[in-house]
Amino acid sequence: MLIGVPKEIKTDEYRVGLIPSTITELVSSGHKVEVETFAGEGAGISDNEYAAAGARVVATSDQIFQQADLIVKVKEPLTTERKKLRRGQILFTYLHLAPDLEQTTDLMASGVTAIAYETVTDAAGKLPLLAPMSIVAGRMAPQVAAHFLERPHGGRGILLGGADDVSPAKVVILGGGVVGTHAARVALGMGGDVTIATRSVGTVRRLSQSFGGDIHAVAAGSAEVEALCMSADVVIGAALVAGATAPKIVSARTVKTMKPGAVIVDISIDQGGCIETSHPTTHSQPSFLVDGVVHYCVANMPGAVPRTSTFALNNATRPFIRALADKGFPRALIDDIHLQNGLNIYAGKITCRAVADALRLPYSPAADMLRS
């Protein structure tokens, strides 16, 4: 199989789809790999390192999109990239289709086989290819919040960890999954007063056991979330429904009641955001104000630490990439229901129910499509 790795072109995206050690494994198994020149530069990986691993370094992405059987990326293909995709080609990357009708319809029209990292599952029902970036984003969120709490960046002018005889910032985290748990650990380590709000009593019990009395874990409905936001200096949105549009947990009305200079970090923004007033931003222009509240809504947060993120992501994707390359399509998906769950678009049809429901488009079960 010919595997292609184009350079990411999304604004401020510095990660890359494959690292040299994975390429060495693929080449050793008889596959060919092409990498666009400078694709790994942002993550500190040189063209020479790729060449030494056995890849062919090419001048532009055009050749990759024209010839590759499997394209491995990090972020969703942008409009110019989608125009280059072709029928029968496999695309393996983060897609986040639920809030993105334009991308979805373009991929359907292209005939590409689109497998999304974020809906691949494991035996425990977890999302193993989303988890590495969820960990990174969760750990980044309190750092980001601390930065934007500073007065020169629009914040309240308080230190997240407080000072002697001065209370620390009140940090409210909405969601107790991977993102929320890691955000809580870092916020706690920075000295914040941390509350995690979740709808699940079972999650509250798990968090209470994990953190002991160091954080507050509460089961919260809409009224409780509103009250927590009103008292918060920082709100971190970490809500997720696998493959689907993120639920809107905080309303625009609630944002109006928050403290001037409070900070919202909406980590769910790549799935549409869980704060009603959020919209996607970039690392170059990361924040905006709504009713005096600072919003940080960068849709590719882990792209700010591309070396850590690239290696963490590739460690997780490697076995699935090997399976796709060694077995081909559709055998790799037939043999592995968890990889099959990653199939979002095939033969012009949506094969992920959460995406179809979010966009109100017809759904075709992946298992049925693969058998046909």
JOLINTA-V126011 format. One record per backbone hydrogen bond with DSSP energy under -0.5 kcal/mol. CO is the residue of the C=O (numbers start at 1). NH is the residue of the N-H. If there is no record, write none. Layout:
co->[CO | CO]
nh->[NH | NH]
//
This chain:
co->[1 | 1 | 2 | 2 | 3 | 4 | 5 | 10 | 12 | 19 | 19 | 20 | 21 | 22 | 23 | 24 | 25 | 26 | 27 | 32 | 33 | 34 | 35 | 36 | 38 | 40 | 40 | 41 | 44 | 46 | 47 | 48 | 49 | 50 | 50 | 51 | 55 | 56 | 56 | 58 | 60 | 61 | 62 | 63 | 64 | 69 | 70 | 70 | 71 | 71 | 74 | 78 | 78 | 79 | 81 | 81 | 82 | 86 | 89 | 90 | 91 | 91 | 92 | 93 | 97 | 100 | 101 | 102 | 103 | 104 | 105 | 106 | 107 | 107 | 108 | 111 | 112 | 113 | 113 | 114 | 114 | 114 | 115 | 116 | 116 | 117 | 122 | 126 | 126 | 127 | 127 | 128 | 130 | 131 | 132 | 133 | 134 | 135 | 136 | 137 | 138 | 139 | 140 | 141 | 142 | 143 | 144 | 145 | 146 | 147 | 149 | 149 | 150 | 150 | 151 | 159 | 160 | 163 | 166 | 169 | 169 | 170 | 170 | 170 | 171 | 171 | 172 | 172 | 173 | 173 | 174 | 177 | 178 | 179 | 180 | 181 | 182 | 183 | 184 | 185 | 186 | 187 | 188 | 192 | 193 | 194 | 195 | 195 | 196 | 197 | 198 | 199 | 200 | 201 | 202 | 203 | 204 | 205 | 206 | 207 | 208 | 211 | 215 | 216 | 218 | 218 | 221 | 222 | 223 | 224 | 225 | 226 | 227 | 228 | 229 | 232 | 233 | 234 | 235 | 235 | 236 | 236 | 237 | 237 | 241 | 247 | 249 | 250 | 251 | 252 | 253 | 254 | 255 | 259 | 261 | 262 | 263 | 264 | 264 | 265 | 265 | 266 | 267 | 268 | 268 | 269 | 271 | 274 | 274 | 275 | 281 | 283 | 285 | 286 | 288 | 290 | 292 | 293 | 294 | 294 | 295 | 295 | 296 | 297 | 298 | 300 | 301 | 302 | 303 | 305 | 306 | 307 | 308 | 309 | 310 | 311 | 312 | 313 | 313 | 314 | 317 | 317 | 318 | 319 | 320 | 321 | 322 | 323 | 323 | 324 | 328 | 330 | 330 | 331 | 332 | 336 | 337 | 338 | 339 | 340 | 342 | 344 | 344 | 345 | 346 | 349 | 349 | 350 | 351 | 351 | 352 | 353 | 354 | 355 | 356 | 356 | 362 | 365 | 366 | 367 | 368]
nh->[3 | 32 | 69 | 70 | 34 | 72 | 36 | 13 | 14 | 22 | 23 | 24 | 25 | 26 | 27 | 28 | 29 | 31 | 30 | 3 | 56 | 5 | 58 | 39 | 41 | 43 | 45 | 44 | 46 | 50 | 51 | 52 | 53 | 54 | 55 | 54 | 57 | 35 | 58 | 37 | 64 | 65 | 66 | 67 | 68 | 90 | 4 | 72 | 73 | 92 | 94 | 81 | 82 | 83 | 84 | 85 | 85 | 89 | 113 | 71 | 93 | 115 | 73 | 117 | 100 | 104 | 105 | 106 | 107 | 108 | 109 | 110 | 111 | 112 | 111 | 88 | 114 | 91 | 115 | 116 | 344 | 345 | 93 | 119 | 120 | 120 | 125 | 122 | 128 | 130 | 131 | 132 | 134 | 135 | 136 | 137 | 138 | 139 | 140 | 141 | 142 | 143 | 144 | 145 | 146 | 147 | 148 | 149 | 150 | 150 | 157 | 158 | 153 | 155 | 154 | 162 | 169 | 166 | 163 | 171 | 193 | 172 | 233 | 234 | 173 | 195 | 174 | 236 | 175 | 197 | 238 | 181 | 182 | 183 | 184 | 185 | 186 | 187 | 188 | 189 | 190 | 192 | 191 | 194 | 171 | 216 | 173 | 197 | 218 | 175 | 220 | 201 | 204 | 205 | 206 | 207 | 208 | 209 | 210 | 211 | 212 | 214 | 217 | 196 | 198 | 220 | 225 | 226 | 227 | 228 | 229 | 230 | 231 | 232 | 232 | 259 | 263 | 172 | 237 | 265 | 174 | 238 | 267 | 268 | 244 | 249 | 251 | 276 | 255 | 256 | 257 | 257 | 258 | 262 | 156 | 294 | 235 | 266 | 296 | 237 | 267 | 269 | 270 | 271 | 273 | 272 | 246 | 249 | 250 | 278 | 299 | 286 | 282 | 297 | 295 | 293 | 261 | 290 | 264 | 296 | 288 | 297 | 266 | 281 | 301 | 303 | 304 | 305 | 306 | 309 | 310 | 311 | 312 | 313 | 314 | 315 | 316 | 316 | 317 | 318 | 320 | 321 | 322 | 323 | 324 | 325 | 326 | 327 | 328 | 328 | 332 | 333 | 334 | 335 | 336 | 340 | 341 | 121 | 342 | 343 | 116 | 351 | 352 | 114 | 349 | 346 | 351 | 364 | 353 | 366 | 356 | 357 | 358 | 359 | 360 | 361 | 350 | 369 | 370 | 371 | 372]
//
